[in-house]
Amino acid sequence: MTRAERTQLFYDKIRKEYERLNAICENGRAKYTQSYIIGKIAQKYLRSERTIENIIYHRVG
């Protein structure tokens, strides 16, 4: 597996985690805010919040 393929898998994993957390609803409203979700993912994957935002919003890869 090449570096580009591993990077793409990493990005896909982050995007899937974001979608999962964003889909959690309670009483018809989103349970978590965008900033909370990005902060939790950044902490989990040891990246900055800005990097996670860039990955989620397809500003990279």
Secondary structure, 3 states (H helix, E strand, C coil): CCHHHHHHHHHHHHHHHHHHHHCCEECCEECCCHHHHHHHHHHHHCCCHHHHHHHHCCCCC
